Amino acid sequence: MADIPALAARLRAALGADAVIDDHTQLRTYECDGLAHYKVTPALAVLAEDTRGVAEVVRACHETGVPFVARGSGTGLSGGALPRADGVLIVTSRMRNIVTMDPANQRAVVQPGVINLDVTRAATPLGYYYAPDPSSQQVCSIGGNLAENSGGAHCLKYGFTANHVTGVEWVAPDGEVIRLGGNAPDPTGYDLLGAIVGSEGTLGIATEVTVRLTRLPESVRTLLAAFGGTDEAGAAVSAIIGAGVVPAAVEMMDALAIEAAEAAVACGYPQGAGAVLIVELDGPAPEVERQFAEVEARCRANGAFEIRIAADDVERALFWKGRKSAFAAVGRISPDYIVQDGVIPRTSLPVVLRRISELSASGGVRVANVFHAGDGNLHPLVLFDDSVPGQAERAEEVSGAILDLCIEHGGSITGEHGVGSDKAKYMPRMFTDDDLDTMQMVRCAFDPHGLSNPGKIFPTPRLCGEVPGRRKGVHPVQEAGLAEAF
């Protein structure tokens, strides 16, 4: 096994005593991310402040054969930042500098610990904003957004993180610092940047990110439509998109999610609603007015019994407050819950939501649905009480059955939360062995020794030598018999 005390001493000498944590009690702060179901206490945590610090830690891990995991704000929901008990956790939350704000080129360069919403706050006085907006945007960091290819409500029109990152400074798994991309919208050569965005920390660590800024729209209009149930609301979504209207956002909440939001933030949604849609349009004022009339007509035609139109930014914020608080709000109506994340074609919304209701009834657990209806990205919240014997297991079964349902309808097991530790076991349900081997070959090209966030994404830990056509990726420390297999 690697000498962790010696590694800690080396890193303290290089980065300072306060940058290295090895006290077990303090390390427990980092034992999980937003998915608290999985917990592992790391051997060491290092609080990096710049690229040099990250590279120093990664080089030390590479030389000693110690696995490492990157962590930003820790808001991930797939166990992607779950530490290794025998490894180092590299924490980037101190790296919060906005390096440059360049409205002329519609770019900003930020460190990975910068909070998502802070990019928009800095850009707004200049007439711009950062479009990807996860519900956790007040606390989640850009490095984690890049790792998971995070989305958000407004990604229906503007795309996910991958569409808004044009360059990265990257510490490879051997400690080399590499720059990929830059200000150019479409750099030449292989799309290595495309491989890195969404790689969940398995190909290295971003230490600086160049993001695309979006011009603030001339006009923004938001409505809240209440329906008797999710069938009608789902039909309205399909009708809106089918009419050629692409809103900035279309969000749906069912009755149970509305109940939770009301208990948490008193958002004042219409009484008796079995589902609500929040539809937002933005762009040139004449276009928004024309499309807004189309959206309102489609909602009424599909059974909306009440439509509210935000009169100003304050009312618009209140509409969004219930939706943005939904995940945390469920804690008001259930002691425990699983946040799921799957994708289906939006035309399948009514039938899939009915099947989720049936799974909920047969499994004996409640499911609250809140999701990005416009692009079919579901976030069913499976509620349970861990103190009741068997409920956690039933909740897990229902959660897995929902993912199977997404695959059955031509969708995916994740839309924006990532695979991480939580969904690795579901990967063979979606991909063939050849698919998984091909993905693993990409990983091996970047990280032949399997030190960068090992145990994530792929269902069975394996060395590069176990993938057809690859040399055996045994680290020298392991080869000498000083370390266990990674």
C-alpha positions in Angstrom: 0.0 0.0 0.0 1.1 3.6 -0.6 2.6 5.5 2.3 -0.2 8.1 2.9 1.7 9.9 5.8 4.7 10.4 3.6 2.5 11.7 0.8 0.8 14.1 3.2 4.2 15.4 4.3 5.3 15.9 0.7 2.1 17.9 -0.1 2.3 20.0 3.0 5.9 21.0 2.1 4.8 21.9 -1.4 1.4 23.6 -0.7 1.4 24.6 2.9 0.2 23.0 6.1 -3.3 24.4 5.9 -3.9 22.9 2.4 -3.7 19.3 3.6 -6.3 17.6 5.8 -5.6 14.2 7.3 -7.6 14.4 10.5 -10.4 11.8 10.3 -13.0 14.0 11.8 -12.4 16.8 9.4 -12.2 14.4 6.5 -15.7 13.2 7.2 -16.9 16.6 5.8 -16.0 15.3 2.4 -17.3 11.7 2.7 -20.2 12.2 0.1 -21.5 14.6 -2.4 -25.2 15.6 -2.8 -26.1 11.9 -3.0 -25.6 11.1 0.7 -26.6 7.4 0.3 -23.0 6.6 -0.5 -20.3 7.6 1.9 -16.5 7.0 1.9 -13.9 9.0 4.0 -10.8 9.8 2.0 -7.3 9.1 3.2 -6.4 12.8 2.5 -8.0 15.9 1.3 -6.1 18.7 -0.4 -7.5 22.3 -0.7 -6.0 23.5 -4.0 -5.8 27.2 -4.8 -4.4 27.2 -8.3 -3.3 25.1 -11.3 0.1 24.6 -9.8 -1.3 23.2 -6.7 -3.6 20.7 -8.5 -0.8 19.6 -10.8 1.5 19.1 -7.7 -1.0 16.8 -6.1 -1.8 14.8 -9.3 1.9 14.3 -10.0 2.5 13.1 -6.5 -0.4 10.7 -6.8 0.8 9.5 -10.2 4.3 8.8 -8.9 3.1 6.9 -5.9 0.2 5.1 -7.5 -2.4 6.7 -5.3 -5.9 7.3 -6.8 -7.4 10.8 -6.7 -10.8 12.3 -7.0 -11.7 16.0 -7.8 -14.5 17.7 -5.9 -16.0 21.2 -6.3 -19.0 22.3 -4.3 -20.1 18.8 -3.6 -23.6 19.3 -5.0 -23.5 16.3 -7.5 -26.4 13.8 -7.3 -24.7 10.7 -8.7 -21.9 10.0 -6.3 -19.4 11.3 -8.9 -17.2 13.0 -6.3 -17.3 10.0 -3.9 -13.8 9.7 -2.5 -11.5 6.7 -2.3 -10.7 5.4 1.2 -7.1 4.8 0.0 -6.9 8.0 -2.1 -6.6 11.8 -2.2 -9.6 14.1 -2.6 -8.6 17.3 -4.5 -11.0 20.0 -3.5 -11.2 23.0 -5.9 -13.7 25.2 -3.9 -11.0 27.7 -3.1 -10.4 28.3 -6.8 -13.1 31.0 -7.2 -11.5 33.6 -9.4 -13.2 35.0 -12.5 -9.9 35.4 -14.4 -11.3 37.5 -17.3 -14.7 38.8 -18.4 -14.5 39.6 -22.1 -17.9 40.8 -23.5 -16.4 41.8 -26.8 -15.6 38.2 -27.6 -18.6 36.9 -25.6 -16.2 34.9 -23.3 -15.3 34.5 -19.7 -12.4 32.6 -18.2 -13.1 31.2 -14.7 -11.5 28.8 -12.2 -13.4 25.6 -11.5 -14.6 26.6 -8.0 -16.5 29.6 -9.4 -20.2 29.3 -8.5 -22.5 29.0 -11.6 -24.7 32.0 -10.8 -21.7 34.2 -10.1 -20.7 34.1 -13.7 -24.1 35.6 -14.6 -23.9 38.1 -11.8 -20.6 39.3 -13.2 -21.7 39.3 -16.8 -25.1 41.0 -16.3 -23.9 44.6 -16.0 -22.1 44.1 -19.3 -25.3 42.9 -21.0 -24.6 39.2 -20.9 -25.3 36.0 -18.8 -24.2 32.4 -18.6 -27.1 30.2 -20.0 -26.7 26.8 -18.3 -28.7 27.1 -15.1 -28.9 23.9 -12.9 -31.4 24.2 -10.1 -28.5 24.3 -7.7 -26.9 27.2 -9.6 -26.6 29.3 -6.4 -24.2 26.8 -5.0 -22.8 24.4 -7.7 -19.5 25.1 -9.3 -18.4 25.4 -12.9 -15.8 22.6 -12.6 -18.5 20.2 -11.5 -20.9 21.5 -14.2 -18.2 20.7 -16.8 -17.5 17.2 -15.3 -21.2 16.2 -15.5 -22.2 18.2 -18.5 -24.9 19.9 -16.4 -28.0 21.3 -17.8 -30.9 23.3 -16.3 -34.2 24.8 -17.2 -33.0 27.0 -20.0 -31.0 24.3 -21.8 -34.0 23.4 -24.0 -33.2 26.4 -26.1 -29.6 27.1 -25.3 -28.0 23.7 -24.8 -26.0 22.0 -22.0 -22.6 22.9 -20.6 -20.9 21.3 -23.6 -22.4 24.0 -25.8 -21.0 26.7 -23.7 -17.4 25.6 -23.0 -14.9 26.6 -25.6 -11.6 25.9 -23.8 -10.1 24.4 -20.7 -6.8 24.3 -18.8 -6.5 20.7 -17.8 -4.3 18.7 -15.5 -3.9 15.2 -17.0 -3.7 12.1 -14.8 0.1 12.2 -14.9 0.2 15.8 -13.7 0.9 17.5 -17.1 -0.9 20.8 -17.6 -2.6 20.9 -21.0 -4.7 23.6 -22.8 -7.5 22.6 -25.1 -9.5 25.0 -27.2 -9.8 28.7 -26.3 -11.9 31.6 -27.5 -12.5 30.1 -31.0 -15.9 28.6 -31.4 -14.7 25.5 -33.3 -11.0 24.6 -33.0 -9.4 22.3 -35.5 -8.3 18.7 -34.9 -9.9 16.0 -32.8 -12.6 17.1 -30.4 -10.7 16.3 -27.2 -12.7 19.1 -25.5 -15.8 17.2 -26.3 -14.4 14.1 -24.7 -13.5 15.9 -21.5 -16.8 17.7 -20.9 -19.0 15.1 -19.3 -16.2 12.7 -18.5 -17.0 13.0 -14.7 -13.4 13.5 -13.6 -12.1 10.2 -15.1 -9.8 11.9 -17.6 -8.2 14.5 -15.3 -9.1 17.8 -13.6 -10.1 21.2 -15.2 -8.3 24.1 -13.5 -9.5 26.9 -15.8 -12.6 27.0 -18.0 -13.4 29.4 -20.9 -17.2 29.7 -21.2 -19.4 31.3 -23.8 -21.5 34.3 -22.6 -25.0 34.9 -24.1 -26.5 38.3 -24.8 -29.3 39.3 -22.4 -32.6 39.0 -24.4 -34.6 42.0 -25.4 -37.8 40.5 -24.0 -38.6 37.7 -21.5 -42.2 36.5 -20.9 -43.2 33.8 -18.4 -46.5 32.0 -17.8 -47.7 29.4 -15.3 -50.3 27.1 -16.6 -52.3 24.8 -14.3 -53.8 21.4 -15.5 -55.9 18.7 -14.0 -53.1 16.2 -14.4 -49.8 15.3 -16.1 -51.5 13.8 -19.2 -52.9 17.2 -20.2 -49.7 19.0 -19.3 -47.6 16.6 -21.3 -49.9 16.9 -24.3 -49.5 20.7 -24.0 -45.7 20.5 -24.1 -45.8 18.3 -27.3 -48.3 20.8 -28.9 -46.1 23.8 -28.1 -43.0 22.2 -29.6 -45.0 20.7 -32.5 -46.2 24.2 -33.4 -42.6 25.2 -34.1 -42.1 27.2 -30.8 -38.9 26.5 -28.9 -39.3 28.2 -25.5 -36.2 29.1 -23.4 -37.7 26.7 -20.8 -40.6 24.4 -20.2 -40.8 22.9 -16.7 -43.4 20.6 -15.2 -44.3 19.7 -11.6 -46.9 17.2 -10.5 -49.3 17.5 -7.5 -46.9 15.9 -5.0 -44.0 18.2 -6.1 -46.3 21.2 -5.9 -47.4 20.1 -2.4 -43.7 20.0 -1.3 -42.9 23.4 -2.9 -45.9 25.0 -1.2 -44.8 23.6 2.2 -41.2 24.9 1.7 -41.5 28.3 0.0 -45.3 29.1 -0.3 -45.1 29.7 -4.0 -48.9 30.1 -4.3 -49.5 27.9 -7.3 -53.2 27.4 -8.4 -55.3 25.4 -6.0 -56.3 21.9 -7.2 -53.6 21.6 -9.9 -52.6 18.1 -10.7 -49.7 19.5 -12.7 -48.3 22.9 -13.6 -46.2 24.1 -16.5 -43.8 27.0 -16.3 -43.1 28.2 -19.9 -40.6 31.0 -20.6 -39.9 32.6 -23.9 -37.1 35.1 -24.6 -35.7 37.0 -27.6 -36.7 39.9 -29.8 -39.9 41.5 -28.5 -42.1 41.0 -31.6 -41.1 37.3 -31.9 -41.7 36.7 -28.2 -45.2 38.3 -28.3 -46.2 36.2 -31.3 -44.9 32.9 -29.8 -46.4 33.7 -26.4 -49.8 33.9 -27.9 -49.2 30.5 -29.5 -48.1 29.0 -26.2 -51.1 30.3 -24.3 -53.5 29.0 -27.0 -51.9 25.5 -26.9 -52.1 25.4 -23.2 -55.8 26.3 -23.2 -56.5 23.8 -26.0 -55.0 21.0 -23.9 -57.0 21.7 -20.8 -55.3 24.4 -18.8 -57.9 25.6 -16.3 -55.8 28.6 -15.1 -53.0 30.6 -16.8 -51.0 33.3 -15.0 -48.7 35.6 -16.8 -45.9 37.2 -14.9 -46.4 40.9 -14.7 -42.8 41.7 -13.7 -39.5 40.2 -12.6 -40.8 39.8 -9.1 -43.7 37.6 -10.1 -41.5 35.8 -12.6 -39.1 35.0 -9.8 -42.0 33.7 -7.7 -43.0 31.3 -10.4 -39.5 30.0 -10.6 -39.0 29.8 -6.8 -41.3 26.8 -6.4 -39.5 24.9 -9.3 -36.0 25.8 -8.2 -36.6 24.7 -4.6 -38.4 21.4 -5.5 -35.5 19.0 -4.7 -34.9 20.4 -1.3 -38.6 21.0 -0.7 -39.4 17.3 -0.8 -37.7 17.0 2.5 -40.8 18.7 4.0 -43.0 15.8 3.0 -40.6 12.8 3.3 -37.7 12.0 5.6 -35.7 10.3 2.7 -35.8 10.3 -1.1 -33.9 9.3 -4.1 -33.4 11.9 -6.9 -33.5 10.1 -10.2 -32.5 11.5 -13.6 -33.6 9.9 -16.9 -34.5 11.1 -20.3 -37.3 10.2 -22.7 -38.7 11.6 -25.9 -41.1 14.4 -24.9 -43.9 12.8 -26.9 -43.7 9.8 -24.5 -44.3 12.0 -21.4 -48.0 11.1 -20.8 -47.5 7.3 -21.1 -44.3 7.3 -19.1 -45.7 9.4 -16.3 -48.7 7.0 -16.1 -46.3 4.1 -15.8 -44.3 5.9 -13.1 -47.6 6.3 -11.2 -48.3 2.6 -11.6 -44.7 1.7 -10.4 -45.3 4.0 -7.4 -48.5 2.2 -6.5 -47.2 -1.3 -6.9 -44.0 -0.5 -5.1 -45.7 1.1 -2.1 -43.6 4.3 -2.3 -44.6 7.8 -3.4 -43.0 9.5 -6.4 -43.0 13.2 -7.0 -42.3 14.3 -10.5 -40.5 17.6 -11.4 -38.6 17.9 -14.6 -37.5 19.7 -17.8 -40.5 18.8 -19.8 -39.3 20.5 -23.0 -36.4 18.1 -23.5 -37.9 15.1 -21.7 -35.4 15.2 -18.8 -37.2 13.6 -15.9 -36.3 14.0 -12.3 -38.7 11.7 -10.4 -38.2 11.9 -6.6 -38.8 8.5 -5.0 -39.9 9.1 -1.4 -39.3 6.7 1.5 -38.6 6.4 5.2 -35.4 4.6 5.9 -36.6 3.8 9.4 -39.3 1.6 8.0 -37.9 -1.9 7.2 -37.9 -2.6 3.5 -38.9 0.9 2.3 -35.4 1.8 1.1 -35.1 -1.4 -0.9 -38.5 -0.8 -2.5 -37.5 2.8 -3.3 -34.4 1.5 -5.0 -36.4 -1.0 -7.0 -38.8 1.6 -8.2 -35.9 4.0 -9.0 -34.3 1.3 -11.2 -37.6 0.4 -12.9 -38.0 4.1 -13.9 -34.6 4.0 -15.6 -35.6 0.8 -17.4 -38.8 2.6 -18.5 -36.7 5.4 -19.9 -34.5 3.0 -21.9 -37.6 1.1 -23.1 -38.9 4.4 -24.6 -35.7 5.2 -26.4 -34.2 7.4 -23.7 -31.2 7.5 -21.4 -30.3 6.7 -17.8 -29.1 10.2 -17.2 -29.7 13.6 -18.7 -27.4 15.9 -16.6 -26.6 14.3 -13.2 -24.1 11.9 -14.6 -23.5 8.1 -14.0 -21.0 8.4 -11.2 -21.2 5.6 -8.5 -24.9 5.5 -8.5 -25.8 4.4 -12.0 -22.7 2.4 -13.1 -24.7 -0.8 -12.6 -27.3 0.4 -15.1 -24.8 1.0 -17.9 -25.0 -2.5 -19.4 -28.8 -2.1 -19.7 -28.2 0.8 -22.1 -24.9 -0.2 -23.8 -23.4 -3.4 -25.2 -20.1 -4.9 -24.1 -18.5 -3.5 -27.2 -19.8 0.0 -26.4 -18.4 -0.2 -22.9 -15.0 -1.5 -24.2 -14.8 1.4 -26.6 -15.5 3.9 -23.8 -12.9 2.3 -21.6 -10.3 2.5 -24.4 -10.8 6.3 -24.4 -10.4 6.4 -20.7 -7.2 4.2 -20.9 -5.7 6.6 -23.5 -5.9 9.4 -21.0 -5.3 7.4 -17.8 -3.7 4.0 -18.4 -3.2 3.4 -14.7 -6.7 4.1 -13.7 -5.9 6.7 -11.0 -8.3 9.5 -11.9 -11.7 9.0 -10.2 -11.6 5.2 -10.4 -14.7 3.2 -9.9 -17.0 5.7 -11.6 -19.2 5.3 -14.8 -18.2 1.7 -15.7 -20.0 -1.2 -14.0 -17.0 -3.4 -13.2 -13.6 -2.0 -12.2 -11.0 -3.3 -14.7 -7.5 -2.5 -15.8 -6.7 -1.2 -19.3 -5.1 -4.6 -20.1 -8.5 -6.1 -19.8 -9.9 -4.1 -22.7 -9.2 -5.8 -26.1 -6.3 -4.3 -28.0 -4.8 -2.4 -25.0 -1.6 -3.0 -23.1 -1.9 -3.9 -19.5 -2.1 -0.6 -17.5 -0.3 -1.7 -14.3 1.3 1.1 -12.3 4.9 0.5 -11.3 4.0 0.7 -7.6 1.4 -2.1 -8.1 3.9 -4.1 -10.3 6.3 -4.0 -7.4 3.6 -5.5 -5.1 3.3 -2.3 -3.1 -0.3 -1.5 -3.9 -3.6 -3.2 -4.5 -5.2 -3.3 -7.9 -7.0 -0.1 -8.8 
